[in-house]
Amino acid sequence: MTTDLSRTGASLPEEVGCGHAISTGSAQVATPVRVPWRSVGAGLASVGTPLGIAMLHPLLGEAMAIVELVTILTVLGTALFGSQILSERAFRLLRWLGDRAEPPVPSDRKS
């Protein structure tokens, strides 16, 4: 049994997972919801990969964990202590990995 929500004017509950329905007069606009467990899943996959490989071959799992750690430290070190261009690129990579929007470009007004 389905109900046409547009006739009743009701909004979808938050448990649906599609987003929050915002009522604007007669039309409803669904806003996207940030998925909080996405970073948890990425973290578990990052930790789980070396552990899974270590179950097959301990030395290979250890090498995989070291490669991941060096990669993370390199990106963070470049973002914090690199040149201006490299730092901007590292922060752009971190925003891209976090699924964040690009910040607005500052206007170059020289007076």
URMONOR-V987883 format. One record per pair of residues at least 12 apart in sequence whose C-alpha atoms are under 6 Angstrom apart, sorted by the first residue. I is the first residue (numbers start at 1). J is the second residue. Records with the same first field share a line. If there is no record, write none. Layout:
I = J  J
This chain:
19 = 31  32  33
50 = 64  65
79 = 91
